[in-house]
Amino acid sequence: MSSRRVTISDIAARAGVSIGAVSFALNGRKGVSEQTRKRVLQVADELGWAPASAARSLAGASNDTFGMVLSRDPHNLGVESFYMQFLAGLESELSRRSYGLLLQVVPSRERELATIEKWRRSRQVDGVMLVDLTLDDPRVALAGEPGALPTVVVGDPSVADGLTCVWTDDAASMREAVGHLAGLGHRRIAHVSGLALLAHTHIRNEAFLAEMTARGLRADVLRTDYTMPEGARVTREALGSGDDAPTAFIYDNDIMAVAGLNVALEMGRRVPEDLSIIAWDDSVLCDHTLPRLTALSHDVVAFGAHAARRLFDVIDGADAGAFLDSTPSLRVRGSTAPI
């Protein structure tokens, strides 16, 4: 059926149901069982069916919409401020050009990839923003295939495989954070790290370990999932090691840093007299703790707007390129001090 457009009659014949049942299932209407609905949707995907709006897009019309998929727990998404700021930046640029954003929050990487494949078939969006890149990310390979949607990678050039990317120099930022703590006399420092499969986590880890080794310092990498409970857990475990505990922590996001600060205070550690803390991303949280948190700071709203502009460029036919948005810089507040 690749030589002509797939119709609901084709789907009905393959699924063994009526055309009416297919119509109900595809449009999310009542009138068919859940089993029938799932069967129809599965067959539609297998046949590569796309709604009529896709035909208009394939003919050259624009949907005036960008797409972005997040594989995240929606509860965590509402707590961590990074993506709220990033989306605000995207929207500021999209609204200026009367474009919209189709955001899908899915529970798994497999669903994330399937959603992008569906968008490619249906041409429901004009371009895609890839975030939370993993090492050897299958979405990058998909974006490089013939007929792929215009794509911008929000991540390091090392994982973009030649696609246009917008990135921050996290390695340089990590070196600055370690240098600041080393200059204050800290000899054992912990990096409270995020998910190991994420490319930016890997880059930060490698930079942390290399800088600590170069300075002859003792390094601890504490693995988490970026959530407050995990940040609190690894902090409590590390501080529970007695005289051998780290005297400084670098957290991969702001909410884990806040959780770590609370744990330290609960355990009787004075911040910054006994323990120094550095957060990443510098949201409003960092400015409203006691003490205020030293943080690696950059303009996340501007980062989102920059990524949006680059996707417009890709759609307009610009050559692929790697665009450094910023290098998060250390904003020293009250949570770091000489040991």
Secondary structure, DSSP 8 states (H G I E B T S, - for coil): -TTS---HHHHHHHHTS-HHHHHHHHTT-SSS-HHHHHHHHHHHHHHT---HHHHHHHTT----EEEEEEES-HHHHTT-SHHHHHHHHHHHHHHHTT-EEEEEEESSHHHHHHHHHHHHHHT-SSEEEE-S-BTT-HHHHHHTSTT---EEEES-GGGTTTS-EEEE-HHHHHHHHHHHHHHTT--EEEEEE--TTBHHHHHHHHHHHHHHHHTT-EEEEEE--SSHHHHHHHHHHHHTTGGGS-SEEEESSHHHHHHHHHHHHHTT--TTTT-EEEEEE--GGGGSSSS--EEEE--HHHHHHHHHHHHHHHHTT----EEEEE--EEE--SS----
